[in-house]
Amino acid sequence: MAFLGKVFATIAPGQVFLPNWHLELIGQYLQATQRGEITRLIINMPPRALKSVTVSVAWPAWLLGHDPAAKIVAASYAQSLSDKHSTDCRLVVQSDWYRALFPGTVLSADQNEKHKWVTRERGMRLATSVWGTATGEGGNVLIADDPLNALQGQSAAARQFAADWFHHTFSTRLDDKKRGVIIVVMQRLHAEDVCGRLLARGGWEHLNLPAIAEADEDWHCGGFTHRRGRGELLHPAREGEAEIARARQELGSYHFAAQYLQCPLPEGGGMVKPEWFLRF
């Protein structure tokens, strides 16, 4: 949590970092992947809940600080978004406090671009996208951060393309097939989005963090434990009841159920249903 706070202050100066239990929990799950206890992890959470800052910016910087030879490939639905995460992470790695904390992690002068930068120990962070290519590049940690945006999530063709990209291109980029880690972090958009298909196949650790707890939750990971009661908001200091109610009104029940509750409704759910129209 302390490291995440420093990262946030570096990439978002002037904004206030609000610690919360869900960030600590995500950190514990990520460290479990670092120890090799989890190799396939899905994290679902609402928009603007610091998922990208935590997983795509702070986490790669943390890994490279502890292992300058680590190779990380991170992808999003757009190359411009992937590049932003990459440049934010590079800003952290080049900061004075990070270099004092991890003096052995130094960027190489021969490869230091916004989409790919390399350490002197030949570790790296590569930014790519669903619609781009990672051919010829591999890593021991693969991060898929929002492989679909909200509009693409409603397109059957876009969902199929993202699923094909993940299964046939992205997931094959692991250098170590036995111990390599794949992390998918996103807000749910549709019952058949990338996460929906992966969960149906099984074999994934699932960290599901809806904006409103629909039942009592007990979380345990590492030395961290937290009990969340039914109806409790995820991060009320940042998004309270008034903000949640506004989001529900603006998104509508169908999209709110997916993006905020991480429980996408079936096709037609929350919309006008064909069976409502009767024949006489």
Secondary structure by P-SEA (a helix, b strand, c coil): caaaaaaaaaacccbbbbbcaaaaaaaaaaaaaaaccccbbbbbbccccccccccccaaaaaaaaacccbbbbbbcccaaaaaaaaaaaaaaaacaaaaaacccbbbbcccccccccccccccbbbbbccccccccccccbbbbcccccccccccaaaaaaaaaaaaccccccccccccbbbbbbccccccccaaaaaaaaccccccccccccccbbbbbcccbbbbbccccccccccccaaaaaaaaaaacaaaaaccccccccccccccccccccccc
